[in-house]
Amino acid sequence: MRTHHYSLLFVALLSACGADQDRNAGQDVSETPAAPATEDSAATDTTGADPSSAGTAADDTNTEVQSNPNRDVYFGNLHVHTRWSFDAYINEAWLDPDAAYRWAKGEEISGGEHGKPIKIERPLDWYIVSDHAEYLGALPLMEDPNSPISKHPLAADISGDDPKKSFDAYGKVLDGISYQRVDPILGDKKLARTLWSEVVEIANAHYAPGKFTTMPGYEWTSNPDWRNLHRVVFFRDSAKVPDAPFSALDSSKPEDLWKWMDTQRDSGNDLLAIAHNGNASDGLMFPVDKTFGGSALNQEYAETRMRNEPVYELTQIKGTSETHPALFPNDEFGDFELWDYTLAPTATPPEHKKGGYVREALIRGLKLQSEGNGNPFKYGFIGDSDTHNGASAIEEDNYTGKFGFEIDPKHRLEGPPGVDEKGAKQVRHFSSGGVAAVWAESNTRDGIFEAIKRKETYATSGPRPMVRFFGGFDMAGITLGNADGVKQAYAKGVPMGGDLPAASDKAPTFIVQALKEADGANLDRIQIIKGWVDASGEQQSKIYDVALSGDRKPNADGKIPPVGNTVNEKDATYTNSIGDTQLMATWTDPDFDASQPAFYYARVLQIPTPRWSTYDAARTGLKRPDDLPVSIQERAWTSPIWYTPE
């Protein structure tokens, strides 16, 4: 096993990778983008497979699993790296894909040389290991004297005990990836096919239809000039996966990835991509003019993009890219867990916020569509992890860091030894990671895949509340408190991710329900966020507070009183003496104009709870860094519902 190198290697680690309510408070916040059923939602057999079992081989059929046409919510992660990713290996990851799946199912996993074992507090329903395709699994073979990789000219430096040599060697590997210079040893095609086949086999071994779902996946790691264009790619099943993934060594242009995906689909291999971290793309993720690949923002581009990547990863360890105060200054909750850096080792903020955050892109997509260019940004939402140690540390009070070296809380709060203040700040600004929630008919590959494909998904910043969201023009009398009400909502309306039919002059009505996570924090409020293009062609947005906990009402100035804050920093505790266990609202848009395209999504806020860094400081006696908040308001975001005029 190699020695610790993080003191110098960190500068490169970022490059890869109460009472029920039905209230309509009617509060809104106007804003315009700046210019240039139960509490335990897993009660329907959505817990992980038996953690005492490492999983058994399974085919891709779902005939023995009962389906629910009203759908259940299943929580998971698909953005997961292990020591088989080149950057994770360099930064002390010790879990391989098999151990990662076992962790997600609830098994306690050894901490290896790091000591303390790790275990998720509540197992996930589904999990996809998606290691970087570039030199997938190659670097760990440097430890095997029987592998040709151990004879690589850089192996001694990467696996040795000289951190400067290791950093320099890693820099050479990364530079080659960024500019498609394929290393003939690390990039050996026969090795790539062998290791990819092992990825598929391990995913199959842990697939237990109805209990725990896996799918083969990987990450395509485009990194032009340290700007993030990464995508996770995953496959519906394992029957027809390609011999090897399409990686950024093949091309760094998203258009080329989509072309390859279309070719795969034409041959009967169903797959999807999910983009992430637009906040670190410096405006490239949601291009304003031409794309990085040189395409015009036209109908063909829009159709190709949406066919291949219908859902966007809204939040993860490297921050939340819903919105930014520079774009929407009137959003009082718009500064949540911002990680304002590119992937460069210089801790440089991106120059362009426009093009990096999804709310602005959603509105601009409406504008493009109204001009006849299609909508390339018609995204549903998920949250995810981007862990680089195999275990998605999504639980704020059970955080173990993004990278292996962060297993030590001192390194999380103060930075690894030898790292300058800028680098240490990037580490402590990492979030705990998010969760992908999908409303599926069954916990199977087909069920999870189809839910993501139709965008019936929502993102959370880590907790697992149950959130429903429906819209329609004939929703009177429908409640979501029983199966019949849900059935009516599907029959008379559309769920999150859906499209409203064109209307003449009737305003749409939306029904939203949120139940807190079992043993989790109470809820503060539900907001509906609307974006539209007005009669003058201008892009607009507004935030409506549609359900509030307690008896709060808007003040004379129209503002909502805060829910309060019970967090005790000293011992990192809070109480559920404020907020409600569930919130519901039936809300009709008071500003609807049938001639104007629009979208709506719900944002559910919890009461304040301690941030992971507050837990770390309380447990270790270390000082909480002044630039970190004591508490945060965790949240969920539903996929939008769209309205398009005739």
C-alpha positions in Angstrom: 0.0 0.0 0.0 1.3 3.4 -0.9 2.1 6.0 1.7 0.2 9.3 2.2 0.7 11.9 -0.5 -2.1 14.3 0.1 0.1 17.2 1.3 1.2 18.0 -2.2 -1.4 16.1 -4.3 -4.4 18.0 -3.1 -3.8 20.8 -5.6 -4.8 18.4 -8.3 -7.5 16.4 -6.7 -10.4 18.6 -7.9 -9.6 18.2 -11.6 -11.3 14.9 -12.1 -14.1 15.1 -10.6 -46.2 19.0 13.2 -49.9 19.2 12.0 -51.0 18.5 8.4 -51.4 21.7 6.4 -53.0 22.8 3.2 -52.0 26.4 3.0 -51.6 28.9 0.2 -49.7 31.7 1.9 -49.6 33.6 -1.4 -46.3 35.2 -0.7 -44.1 35.9 -3.7 -40.7 37.3 -4.4 -40.4 38.8 -7.8 -37.0 38.5 -9.4 -35.4 38.9 -12.8 -32.1 37.2 -13.8 -29.2 39.5 -13.7 -28.0 40.6 -17.1 -24.9 39.5 -19.9 -47.7 7.4 2.8 -45.9 7.7 5.7 -43.1 9.6 7.3 -40.8 6.7 6.5 -41.0 6.8 2.7 -38.9 3.6 2.5 -41.7 1.6 4.1 -42.8 0.0 0.8 -39.9 -2.4 0.6 -37.4 0.3 -0.5 -34.7 -0.6 2.0 -31.4 -2.0 0.8 -30.8 -5.7 0.4 -29.8 -7.9 3.3 -26.4 -6.4 4.4 -25.2 -9.8 5.5 -25.1 -10.8 1.9 -22.6 -9.5 -0.7 -25.3 -9.8 -3.3 -26.1 -12.6 -5.8 -25.9 -12.6 -9.5 -29.1 -11.4 -11.2 -30.3 -11.1 -14.7 -32.1 -8.0 -16.1 -35.7 -9.4 -15.9 -38.2 -7.9 -13.5 -41.0 -10.4 -13.9 -41.0 -11.5 -10.2 -41.2 -8.0 -8.8 -44.6 -6.5 -8.1 -45.2 -3.0 -9.6 -47.1 -0.1 -8.1 -48.8 2.0 -10.8 -49.0 4.9 -8.2 -45.2 4.6 -7.8 -43.0 4.6 -4.7 -40.0 6.7 -4.0 -36.6 5.1 -4.0 -33.4 6.9 -2.8 -30.0 6.4 -4.3 -26.7 7.7 -5.7 -25.3 7.1 -9.2 -22.2 9.4 -9.0 -19.8 7.2 -7.0 -16.1 6.8 -7.4 -13.8 4.2 -5.8 -10.1 3.5 -5.8 -10.6 2.4 -9.4 -10.8 6.1 -10.4 -7.3 7.6 -11.0 -7.8 10.7 -8.8 -9.5 8.7 -6.0 -6.6 6.3 -5.9 -4.0 9.0 -5.7 -6.0 10.6 -2.8 -6.1 7.6 -0.6 -9.4 5.9 -1.5 -9.3 2.3 -0.2 -12.7 0.9 -1.3 -13.2 -0.9 -4.5 -16.5 -1.2 -6.4 -17.6 -4.3 -4.6 -17.0 -2.7 -1.1 -18.9 0.4 -2.3 -22.0 -1.6 -3.1 -21.8 -3.5 0.2 -21.5 -0.1 2.1 -24.6 1.2 0.2 -26.6 -1.9 1.3 -25.7 -1.2 5.0 -22.7 -3.3 5.6 -20.0 -1.9 7.9 -16.8 -1.5 5.8 -13.3 -1.5 7.2 -11.5 1.7 7.3 -8.3 0.0 6.1 -5.2 1.8 7.1 -7.3 4.8 8.0 -8.6 2.8 11.0 -12.2 3.7 11.8 -14.9 1.6 10.0 -17.6 3.3 8.0 -21.3 2.5 7.8 -24.3 4.3 6.4 -26.9 5.0 9.0 -29.8 4.0 6.7 -29.2 1.9 3.6 -29.9 3.2 0.1 -32.4 1.6 -2.3 -30.1 1.8 -5.4 -26.5 2.6 -6.2 -24.4 2.9 -9.3 -20.6 2.9 -9.1 -19.4 5.3 -11.9 -15.6 5.4 -11.8 -13.8 7.7 -14.3 -13.6 5.9 -17.7 -10.1 7.4 -18.3 -7.6 4.7 -17.2 -10.4 2.9 -15.3 -8.9 0.7 -12.6 -5.4 1.0 -14.0 -3.5 2.9 -11.3 -4.2 0.4 -8.5 -2.5 -2.2 -10.6 0.8 -0.3 -10.0 0.8 -2.2 -6.6 0.7 -5.6 -8.3 4.2 -6.7 -9.3 2.6 -9.2 -11.7 0.9 -6.5 -13.7 2.6 -4.7 -16.6 1.2 -1.5 -15.0 3.7 -1.9 -12.1 6.5 -1.4 -14.7 5.0 1.9 -15.9 7.7 4.7 -15.8 5.6 6.7 -13.4 4.6 3.8 -11.1 7.5 4.2 -8.7 6.8 7.9 -8.3 3.0 7.5 -7.9 3.3 4.6 -5.4 6.5 5.8 -3.7 7.0 7.9 -0.6 8.1 11.2 -2.3 5.1 13.4 -2.5 6.6 15.8 -5.0 7.5 13.1 -7.4 4.0 11.6 -7.0 2.4 14.9 -7.6 4.5 15.5 -10.7 3.7 12.1 -12.0 0.0 12.5 -11.4 0.1 15.9 -13.2 1.5 14.1 -16.2 -1.3 11.6 -16.2 -4.0 14.3 -15.8 -2.5 16.5 -18.5 -2.6 13.7 -21.0 -6.3 13.0 -20.2 -7.2 16.7 -20.5 -5.6 16.9 -24.0 -6.5 13.4 -25.3 -2.8 12.2 -25.2 -3.4 8.5 -24.5 -0.8 6.8 -22.4 0.0 3.5 -24.3 0.3 1.5 -21.0 -2.4 2.9 -18.9 -4.7 3.2 -21.9 -4.1 -0.4 -23.2 -7.4 -1.3 -24.9 -7.3 -5.0 -23.8 -6.9 -3.9 -20.2 -9.7 -1.4 -20.5 -12.1 -4.0 -21.8 -11.1 -6.4 -19.0 -11.6 -3.9 -16.3 -14.9 -2.6 -17.7 -16.2 -6.2 -17.9 -15.4 -6.4 -14.2 -17.3 -3.2 -13.5 -20.3 -4.8 -15.2 -19.9 -8.2 -13.4 -19.7 -6.5 -9.9 -22.8 -4.4 -10.6 -24.7 -7.6 -11.7 -23.6 -9.5 -8.6 -25.2 -6.9 -6.3 -28.4 -6.4 -8.3 -31.4 -7.8 -6.2 -34.6 -6.8 -8.1 -37.2 -5.4 -5.7 -34.6 -4.9 -2.9 -31.4 -3.2 -4.3 -30.8 -1.9 -7.8 -27.5 -1.5 -9.5 -26.6 -0.6 -13.1 -23.3 -0.5 -15.0 -22.0 3.1 -15.2 -19.0 5.3 -15.5 -18.0 9.0 -15.7 -16.9 10.8 -18.9 -14.4 13.3 -17.6 -14.2 16.3 -20.0 -12.1 19.0 -18.4 -11.2 21.7 -20.9 -9.0 24.3 -19.3 -10.0 23.1 -15.8 -13.7 23.8 -16.5 -16.2 21.0 -15.7 -18.2 19.3 -18.4 -18.3 15.9 -16.8 -21.2 13.4 -17.3 -22.1 10.2 -15.6 -23.2 7.6 -18.1 -25.2 4.5 -17.1 -26.9 1.6 -18.8 -30.4 0.2 -18.4 -29.1 -3.3 -18.2 -25.9 -5.3 -18.8 -27.0 -7.4 -21.8 -25.5 -5.2 -24.6 -23.0 -2.9 -22.9 -20.1 -1.9 -25.1 -16.7 -3.5 -24.8 -15.3 -0.3 -23.3 -16.7 3.1 -22.4 -16.5 6.2 -24.5 -14.1 8.4 -22.5 -12.7 11.9 -22.6 -9.6 10.3 -24.2 -11.8 9.7 -27.2 -13.2 13.2 -27.2 -13.9 16.1 -24.7 -16.9 17.4 -26.7 -20.3 16.5 -25.3 -21.7 16.3 -28.9 -19.3 13.4 -29.6 -20.4 11.6 -26.4 -24.1 12.0 -27.4 -23.3 10.8 -31.0 -21.7 7.6 -29.5 -24.7 7.2 -27.1 -27.1 7.4 -30.1 -25.1 4.8 -31.9 -25.3 2.6 -28.8 -29.1 3.2 -28.6 -29.5 2.3 -32.2 -27.9 -1.1 -31.5 -30.4 -1.8 -28.8 -28.3 -0.6 -25.8 -30.4 1.9 -23.7 -28.4 4.4 -21.8 -28.5 7.9 -20.3 -26.0 10.6 -19.3 -26.3 13.0 -16.4 -24.4 16.3 -16.3 -23.2 17.9 -13.1 -21.3 20.8 -11.5 -22.3 23.5 -13.9 -21.1 25.8 -11.0 -17.5 24.7 -11.9 -17.9 25.0 -15.7 -17.3 28.8 -16.0 -20.5 29.1 -18.0 -19.8 26.2 -20.4 -22.4 23.7 -19.0 -25.4 25.7 -20.2 -23.8 27.7 -23.1 -25.1 31.1 -23.9 -23.9 31.3 -27.5 -22.0 28.5 -29.2 -21.2 25.3 -27.3 -17.7 24.1 -26.4 -18.2 21.5 -29.1 -18.9 24.3 -31.6 -22.6 23.6 -32.1 -25.2 26.4 -32.5 -28.1 26.4 -30.0 -30.7 25.2 -32.4 -33.5 22.6 -32.6 -31.2 19.7 -33.5 -28.8 20.5 -30.6 -31.7 20.7 -28.2 -33.3 17.4 -29.2 -29.9 15.6 -29.1 -29.0 16.9 -25.7 -32.4 16.2 -24.1 -32.6 12.7 -25.7 -29.3 11.8 -24.1 -29.4 13.7 -20.7 -32.9 14.5 -19.5 -31.9 15.0 -15.9 -29.4 17.3 -14.3 -27.4 16.7 -11.0 -28.4 19.8 -9.0 -26.4 19.3 -5.9 -23.5 17.3 -4.7 -20.2 17.4 -2.7 -18.8 20.2 -4.9 -21.8 22.4 -4.1 -25.2 23.3 -5.3 -25.8 24.7 -8.8 -29.5 25.6 -8.6 -28.9 29.3 -8.5 -26.4 32.1 -7.4 -27.0 35.4 -5.7 -25.4 37.2 -8.7 -28.1 35.8 -10.9 -31.1 36.0 -8.6 -30.3 38.5 -5.8 -33.9 38.4 -4.4 -33.8 34.8 -3.5 -33.2 34.8 0.3 -32.4 31.1 0.2 -30.3 31.2 -3.0 -26.8 31.1 -1.4 -27.1 27.5 -0.2 -23.9 25.5 -0.1 -22.1 27.3 -2.9 -18.8 25.9 -4.0 -17.6 28.8 -6.1 -14.5 27.4 -7.9 -13.4 26.0 -11.2 -11.5 22.7 -11.1 -8.2 24.5 -11.3 -5.6 23.9 -8.5 -5.5 27.7 -7.9 -8.9 27.9 -6.1 -10.1 30.3 -8.8 -13.8 31.4 -8.9 -15.4 31.0 -12.3 -15.7 34.2 -14.2 -19.1 33.4 -15.7 -22.0 32.6 -13.4 -24.5 32.7 -16.3 -24.3 29.3 -18.0 -23.3 27.6 -14.7 -26.6 27.5 -12.8 -29.7 25.6 -13.8 -32.5 28.0 -12.9 -31.2 30.6 -15.2 -30.7 28.0 -17.9 -34.3 26.7 -17.5 -35.6 30.2 -18.2 -33.2 30.8 -21.1 -34.3 27.4 -22.5 -37.9 28.7 -22.6 -36.6 31.7 -24.5 -34.8 29.6 -27.0 -37.8 27.4 -27.5 -40.1 30.5 -28.1 -37.7 31.6 -30.8 -37.9 28.2 -32.6 -34.6 26.8 -31.5 -35.9 24.1 -29.2 -35.1 23.8 -25.5 -31.7 22.3 -24.7 -32.1 22.9 -20.9 -35.4 21.2 -20.2 -34.0 19.3 -17.3 -35.4 17.2 -14.4 -33.4 17.3 -11.2 -31.5 14.8 -9.0 -29.0 15.2 -6.2 -26.0 13.0 -5.9 -22.7 12.5 -4.2 -19.4 12.5 -6.3 -17.7 10.7 -3.4 -14.2 9.6 -4.2 -13.9 7.0 -1.5 -16.7 4.6 -2.5 -19.0 5.7 0.3 -21.4 8.5 -0.3 -21.2 10.6 2.8 -24.6 12.0 2.4 -25.6 12.1 6.1 -24.5 15.4 7.7 -23.8 13.7 11.1 -22.0 10.8 9.5 -19.7 12.7 7.1 -16.4 11.1 6.1 -15.3 13.4 3.4 -15.0 13.4 -0.4 -11.6 11.9 -0.6 -9.8 9.1 1.4 -7.5 11.5 3.2 -10.6 13.3 4.7 -11.4 10.3 6.9 -9.6 12.4 9.5 -11.9 15.2 10.6 -8.9 17.5 11.3 -8.1 17.3 7.6 -11.7 18.2 6.7 -11.8 21.3 9.0 -8.2 22.5 8.7 -7.0 21.0 5.4 -4.4 18.2 4.8 -0.9 18.9 6.1 1.1 21.1 3.7 -1.9 22.4 1.9 -2.2 26.2 1.7 -5.2 28.1 3.0 -6.8 28.3 -0.4 -6.7 24.5 -0.7 -7.9 24.0 2.8 -10.8 26.3 2.1 -11.9 24.3 -0.9 -12.0 21.1 1.3 -14.1 22.6 4.1 -16.5 24.2 1.6 -17.4 20.7 0.3 -21.0 19.8 1.0 -21.9 16.4 2.4 -23.4 15.4 -0.9 -27.0 14.9 -2.2 -29.5 12.2 -2.9 -31.3 11.2 -6.1 -35.0 10.4 -5.4 -37.0 8.7 -8.1 -40.7 7.8 -8.3 -40.7 4.4 -9.8 -43.2 1.5 -10.3 -40.6 -0.9 -8.8 -37.1 -1.0 -7.4 -35.6 -2.6 -10.6 -33.4 -1.5 -13.4 -36.3 -0.9 -15.6 -38.2 1.0 -12.9 -35.4 3.3 -11.9 -34.2 3.9 -15.4 -37.7 4.8 -16.7 -38.3 7.1 -13.8 -35.1 9.1 -14.6 -35.9 9.0 -18.3 -39.3 10.6 -17.8 -37.8 13.0 -15.1 -40.1 11.9 -12.3 -37.3 12.7 -9.9 -36.3 15.1 -7.3 -33.0 16.2 -5.7 -32.2 16.5 -2.0 -29.2 17.9 -0.3 -28.8 14.7 1.7 -32.0 14.0 3.7 -34.8 11.8 2.4 -38.1 13.5 2.7 -41.0 12.2 0.6 -42.1 14.9 -1.9 -45.0 14.7 -4.4 -45.7 17.4 -7.0 -48.5 17.4 -9.6 -50.0 20.0 -11.9 -53.1 20.3 -14.1 -56.1 22.2 -15.0 -58.7 20.0 -13.3 -57.2 19.3 -9.9 -60.1 20.4 -7.7 -60.8 18.2 -4.7 -57.7 16.0 -5.1 -55.6 15.3 -2.1 -52.5 13.1 -2.0 -53.1 11.6 1.4 -54.3 8.2 0.0 -53.8 5.9 -3.0 -57.0 7.1 -4.6 -56.0 10.7 -4.5 -52.6 9.9 -6.1 -54.4 7.9 -8.8 -56.6 10.9 -9.5 -53.6 13.2 -9.6 -52.0 11.0 -12.3 -55.2 10.7 -14.2 -56.1 14.4 -14.2 -52.7 16.0 -14.1 -49.0 15.4 -14.7 -46.3 14.6 -12.1 -42.9 16.4 -11.6 -41.0 16.2 -14.9 -44.2 16.4 -17.0 -45.7 18.8 -19.5 -49.0 20.5 -19.0 -51.4 20.6 -22.0 -51.8 23.9 -23.7 -54.7 25.9 -22.3 -57.0 28.7 -23.4 -57.2 30.9 -20.4 -57.5 28.6 -17.4 -54.7 28.8 -14.8 -53.0 25.6 -13.8 -53.3 24.3 -10.2 -50.4 22.5 -8.5 -50.6 20.0 -5.6 -47.5 19.5 -3.5 -47.0 17.4 -0.5 -43.8 16.9 1.7 -43.3 14.5 4.6 -40.1 14.8 6.6 -37.6 12.0 6.7 -38.2 9.5 9.5 -36.1 10.6 12.5 -35.1 13.7 10.5 -35.7 17.4 10.8 -39.0 19.0 10.6 -40.0 21.2 7.6 -40.0 25.0 7.4 -41.8 25.7 4.2 -42.7 24.8 0.6 -42.0 27.2 -2.2 -43.0 27.1 -5.9 -40.5 28.7 -8.2 -41.8 29.8 -11.5 -39.9 30.9 -14.6 -41.4 32.3 -17.8 -40.9 34.5 -20.8 -43.2 37.5 -20.8 -45.1 39.2 -23.7 -42.0 41.3 -24.5 -39.8 38.3 -24.7 -38.0 39.0 -21.4 -37.0 36.2 -19.0 -38.8 36.4 -15.7 -39.1 34.4 -12.4 -41.0 34.5 -9.1 -40.9 32.6 -5.9 -44.1 31.8 -4.1 -44.2 30.6 -0.5 -47.2 28.2 -0.7 -47.0 26.3 2.7 -45.6 27.5 6.0 -45.0 25.6 9.2 -46.7 26.8 12.4 -49.0 29.8 12.2 -46.7 32.2 10.4 -48.1 34.7 8.0 -46.4 37.4 5.9 -45.4 40.6 7.7 -46.6 44.0 6.6 -43.7 44.2 4.2 -44.7 40.9 2.7 -41.8 39.0 4.1 -42.2 35.6 5.9 -40.9 35.5 9.5 -38.0 32.9 9.8 -39.0 29.5 11.3 -36.4 29.9 14.0 -33.2 28.1 14.8 -32.7 25.5 17.6 -29.1 24.5 16.8 -26.7 24.3 19.7 -23.2 24.7 18.3 -21.4 23.5 21.4 -22.8 19.9 21.1 -24.1 20.0 17.5 -27.7 19.3 18.4 -31.1 20.7 17.4 -34.7 20.0 18.4 -37.9 19.5 16.4 -39.7 22.0 18.6 -40.2 24.1 15.5 -41.5 23.3 12.0 -44.0 20.6 11.0 -43.6 16.9 10.2 -45.5 17.4 6.9 -46.7 20.3 4.7 -49.2 20.3 1.8 -50.6 22.9 -0.5 -53.0 23.3 -3.4 -51.9 26.4 -5.3 -53.2 28.0 -8.5 -50.9 30.4 -10.3 -52.3 33.9 -9.8 -50.1 35.4 -12.6 -50.7 32.8 -15.3 -50.9 34.0 -18.9 -51.8 31.2 -21.4 -49.7 32.9 -24.1 -46.4 32.7 -22.2 -44.2 29.6 -21.8 -43.4 28.7 -18.2 -42.1 26.1 -15.8 -42.7 25.4 -12.1 -40.8 23.5 -9.5 -41.2 23.0 -5.8 -38.5 23.7 -3.2 -39.0 22.2 0.3 -36.9 23.6 3.1 -36.2 21.9 6.4 -35.6 23.8 9.7 -32.0 24.6 10.4 -29.8 21.7 11.5 -26.0 21.5 12.1 -23.7 21.4 9.2 -21.2 18.5 9.0 -18.4 20.8 10.0 -20.3 21.7 13.2 -20.6 18.0 14.0 -16.9 17.6 13.4 -15.9 20.6 15.6 -18.1 19.5 18.4 -16.8 15.9 18.4 -13.1 16.8 18.1 -12.9 20.0 20.1 -11.4 21.7 17.0 -12.4 25.2 16.1 -15.2 25.7 13.6 -13.7 27.8 10.7 -15.2 31.3 10.7 -16.1 31.0 7.0 -18.5 28.1 7.7 -22.1 28.4 9.0 -23.1 26.7 12.2 -26.3 25.5 10.6 -27.8 25.0 7.2 -31.4 24.5 5.9 -31.3 21.2 4.0 -33.8 21.0 1.2 -35.4 19.2 -1.7 -36.1 20.4 -5.3 -38.6 18.7 -7.5 -38.2 18.4 -11.2 -40.1 21.1 -13.0 -43.5 20.9 -14.7 -43.6 22.8 -18.0 -46.3 24.7 -19.8 -45.9 25.5 -23.5 -48.5 27.6 -25.4 -50.0 26.2 -28.6 
